[in-house]
Amino acid sequence: MIEKLPALVNSNAALVRRGRWMNAVMLLGIGDQNWIVAIEGGRIASCVREKLRITAFDFAITGDEDAWRKFWQDRPPPMHHDLHALLRIGAIRLEGDVDMLLANMLYLKIMLETLRGKI
């Protein structure tokens, strides 16, 4: 499912424009699976699964698989509808350059929401 992320994001001109100043490497942790997402000028340059957590990243958003599954439903249940809500209930964690992450939070929220209903 995460393999769909580059095509979904890169085909959304408004989203790419919103993230046009963002150049970062994000680690997206879904349960025990880690994905390295390279973002260049709001476009996803690459999205690869990492078996070992050895690749350098600017920031990470990690959480348990159940929380992500609920977040990506067409109509997420309460407290699973937003990254802030997931953070509040302790279902996800933020690591690394949190200032960069928070400065681009709206872009990241919309980016991750593009997978809704695509599970």
C-alpha positions as CSV (number, residue, x, y, z in Angstrom):
1,M,0.0,0.0,0.0
2,I,2.8,2.5,0.8
3,E,4.2,1.9,-2.7
4,K,1.2,3.9,-4.0
5,L,2.2,7.0,-2.0
6,P,4.6,8.5,-4.6
7,A,2.0,8.3,-7.4
8,L,-0.8,9.7,-5.3
9,V,1.3,12.6,-4.0
10,N,3.2,13.5,-7.1
11,S,-0.1,13.6,-9.2
12,N,-1.6,16.1,-6.7
13,A,-0.5,19.5,-8.0
14,A,-1.9,21.4,-5.0
15,L,-0.1,19.1,-2.5
16,V,3.2,19.3,-4.3
17,R,2.9,23.1,-4.4
18,R,2.1,23.1,-0.6
19,G,5.3,21.2,0.0
20,R,7.5,22.9,-2.6
21,W,10.0,24.1,0.0
22,M,10.3,20.7,1.7
23,N,13.4,18.6,1.2
24,A,13.7,15.8,3.7
25,V,14.1,12.2,4.3
26,M,11.3,10.7,6.5
27,L,11.2,7.4,8.2
28,L,7.6,6.1,8.3
29,G,7.3,3.3,10.7
30,I,4.2,1.0,10.4
31,G,4.5,-1.6,13.1
32,D,7.8,-3.4,12.5
33,Q,8.0,-2.2,8.9
34,N,10.0,1.0,8.2
35,W,9.8,3.0,5.0
36,I,12.2,5.6,3.9
37,V,10.4,8.4,2.1
38,A,12.6,11.0,0.3
39,I,10.8,14.3,-0.3
40,E,12.3,16.8,-2.8
41,G,10.4,20.0,-3.5
42,G,7.1,18.5,-2.3
43,R,7.4,15.5,-4.6
44,I,8.2,12.0,-3.3
45,A,11.5,11.1,-5.0
46,S,11.6,7.6,-3.5
47,C,9.8,5.4,-1.1
48,V,11.5,2.2,-0.2
49,R,11.1,-0.4,2.5
50,E,14.0,-0.7,4.9
51,K,14.6,-3.9,6.6
52,L,17.1,-2.6,9.1
53,R,16.9,0.9,10.6
54,I,20.3,2.1,9.3
55,T,19.4,4.8,6.8
56,A,19.8,8.4,8.1
57,F,16.6,10.4,8.2
58,D,15.6,13.9,9.1
59,F,12.6,12.9,11.2
60,A,10.4,9.8,11.8
61,I,6.7,9.2,12.3
62,T,6.2,5.7,13.8
63,G,3.2,3.9,15.1
64,D,1.6,0.5,15.6
65,E,0.0,-1.2,12.6
66,D,-3.5,-1.1,14.0
67,A,-3.4,2.7,14.5
68,W,-2.3,3.2,10.9
69,R,-4.9,0.8,9.6
70,K,-7.6,2.8,11.4
71,F,-6.1,6.1,10.2
72,W,-6.3,5.0,6.6
73,Q,-9.9,3.9,6.7
74,D,-12.3,5.9,4.5
75,R,-13.9,7.2,7.7
76,P,-11.5,6.8,10.5
77,P,-12.9,6.2,14.0
78,P,-12.6,9.0,16.7
79,M,-9.0,9.8,17.7
80,H,-7.7,8.1,14.6
81,H,-8.7,10.8,12.1
82,D,-5.6,13.0,12.5
83,L,-1.9,12.8,13.2
84,H,-2.3,15.1,16.2
85,A,-5.1,12.8,17.6
86,L,-2.9,9.7,17.1
87,L,-0.1,11.5,18.9
88,R,-2.4,12.5,21.8
89,I,-3.5,8.9,22.4
90,G,0.1,7.7,22.1
91,A,-0.5,5.6,19.0
92,I,2.4,7.4,17.0
93,R,5.7,8.8,18.0
94,L,7.8,11.7,16.5
95,E,11.5,11.5,16.4
96,G,14.4,13.5,14.9
97,D,14.1,17.0,13.6
98,V,10.7,17.7,15.1
99,D,11.0,21.4,14.2
100,M,11.1,20.5,10.5
101,L,8.3,18.0,10.9
102,L,6.0,20.5,12.7
103,A,6.9,23.3,10.2
104,N,5.6,20.9,7.4
105,M,2.8,19.2,9.4
106,L,-0.1,20.2,7.2
107,Y,1.8,18.9,4.1
108,L,2.6,15.7,5.9
109,K,-0.9,15.2,7.2
110,I,-2.4,15.6,3.7
111,M,0.3,13.4,2.2
112,L,-0.4,10.5,4.6
113,E,-4.2,11.0,4.2
114,T,-3.9,10.4,0.4
115,L,-3.8,6.7,1.3
116,R,-7.2,6.7,2.9
117,G,-9.5,4.1,1.4
118,K,-6.6,2.6,-0.6
119,I,-5.9,-0.2,1.9
